[in-house]
Amino acid sequence: MTDLNRYTGLDEAYNEKQPIRPADESHEGCERIWSLRKFPKRYIVAIMAFFGFCNVYALRVNLSVALVAMTTNYTYYINGTKQMVGPEFQWTRQQEGLILGAFFYGYIVTQLPGGFLANIIGGKHLFGGGILVTGILTLLTPVCARWNLYLLITIRVIEGLFEGVTYPSIHAIWANWAPPMEKTKLATFAFAGSYFGTVISMPISGALAQSAAGWPSIFYVFGTLAVIWFLLWCYIVVESPAKHTSISNSELEYIQAKIGYTEEQSHNMRPPWIQIISSPAVWAIVVAHFAENWGFYTWLTELPSFMKFALDFDIQKAGFLSALPYLVMGSVVIGAGFLADHLRARFQLNTGLVRKLFTSGAFGFQVVFMVSAGYSTSSTGAITCLILAVGLGGFAWAGFSVNHLDIAPQYASILMGISNTFATIPGIVSPLLTSVIVEDKGDTGLWQIVFYLAAGIYLVGGILFGLLASGERQRWADVPTGYLSQQDIERDDL
């Protein structure tokens, strides 16, 4: 076994291990190929994961747009004559709510099992497979909807079951691919795909619904894109750096030396369930994840209603404005990830301090802007406050969402499964509770209660995370065998 101290002069060692450039690669085309070869493979994984999460949210939210077209009158032309036909489906409001909520009933079930499976079989196939099956079921959605209402609901539940493994499994990938000083920007860049996927998919779904192909084209387009992404994912991404056939020795050694263990060393480690469940650091993540998702899901479902009825805002003429909070949040998530790692690397700030600063600080500002939105006297002021309240949540994602990798990297998928189980509850409870509170959607006083509730949850989440969170690897997550280089593994196998 190679001693870790042997790699104190890593920079010099890496320079010696760079791949030798072939002598005949001199013209411009070969120069470009050579540049692509040298592009770090961990960044390619992040880019593919970004587009994976774009698919995750596109497949999740497209039904909310399609449902409008499925349940309203539509027109078509025969020989230049305009014909109007009634809605294809005569569902009640309760049935529509059941269809939209069915996804989350499946989604919440597979969070913890998904984290556990990813810890055993790895994240690549689980993450990709979850999106593939969801994409295939999305392609079948028009047929199921026209066949039977409850078959459609069943399909949505199953889609939720398979999408439920995506968030836990991506942390299993980062446990192998993300060096400690880069894990925030790599993970948050991937997570940002979910917000950009939401922003992009909703207007595209609206355009497809109004096209000649009608609402079924929404499911055919996004289902096909998911299948294409899966094929690229399987071809490009591998489970760990050690299994990559074209990774440079310098990048391989850099990742393994910085992480401190290899996939082989941690593969057979059994999760210490009692220590995990009783860890204050784990519950700090759970509370923060729950708090952030409460606000996010509240406005993901209720923002259009608030703008239309309470602010008398013409949402049909401002589709971009309704999506702006999520565009802002996606951009902030990426920027916050880079900033967090910069503070840790350049200014040597403690990891725990950075996580607390970004999470608790973001929650504090969200409290201020959430309450301010409730008391704003103009539609412009209220919308601005809500955009800031939702968008600033991106800083929190550079805190709690990566904290799993700080405290127990080899069990990060399991920890994400635990925290996202609790964080899915707001997606089910928040819209229902809001509908009970806001009996009259035009009453701003009732909406203020919703604002106060979200602000209170943010406040509690920020305080508890600040008190309980940690940036250090927990004792129960130590890898006893220490560092083992890939070269040593290969020699031991001989």
Secondary structure as UniProt FT lines:
FT   HELIX           4..7
FT   TURN            8..9
FT   HELIX           10..16
FT   TURN            23..24
FT   HELIX           28..38
FT   HELIX           41..70
FT   STRAND          74..78
FT   TURN            79..80
FT   STRAND          81..85
FT   HELIX           93..107
FT   TURN            108..110
FT   HELIX           111..121
FT   HELIX           123..147
FT   HELIX           149..163
FT   TURN            164..165
FT   HELIX           166..177
FT   TURN            180..182
FT   HELIX           183..210
FT   TURN            212..213
FT   HELIX           216..236
FT   HELIX           241..243
FT   HELIX           249..259
FT   HELIX           263..266
FT   TURN            267..268
FT   HELIX           273..277
FT   HELIX           280..305
FT   HELIX           306..310
FT   HELIX           315..317
FT   HELIX           319..346
FT   HELIX           351..375
FT   HELIX           379..391
FT   HELIX           393..397
FT   TURN            398..399
FT   HELIX           400..407
FT   HELIX           409..411
FT   HELIX           412..437
FT   TURN            441..442
FT   HELIX           444..468
FT   HELIX           475..477
FT   TURN            480..481
FT   HELIX           486..493
//
